[in-house]
């Protein structure tokens, strides 16, 4: 039987994962652009307050529930914090993408909202597939986004 070079395959997967992670993180930065747009054009800081709450709750949950990393975890070159512990309980990337998509739909940007929901689905597949998060992490990330969006007063 032929010998399979798993080292080269793992390096290629790691490079692919690092690349998708970088694009993903850059797109998550678009919440700043979207928040600025919402404040300037619609005079509402609602989505910005929700995003800040997403990260506050994520940090709180992370400190309270640090877990060991899964054995199959694909470590990224840019992972933070640099630790062997699985720090954050829920996926902030998933929550932020969902939050933006919900807000986009609410103010009439339906097609852009669908694009962000699609990108969120792709990142969920990557996160769970590489063991970057447990499946419950992305489910709770979605739950947090929807809950905060509808619980935080919209007239901020």
Secondary structure, DSSP 8 states (H G I E B T S, - for coil): -----HHHHHHHHHHHHHHHHHHHHHHHTHHHHHHHHHHHHH---HHHHHHHHHHHHHHHHHHH--EE--TT----TT-SS-SSEE--SS-HHHHHHHHHHHHHHHTT-HHHHHHHHHHHHHHHHHHHHTTSS-HHHHHHHHHHHHHHHHHS-TT-
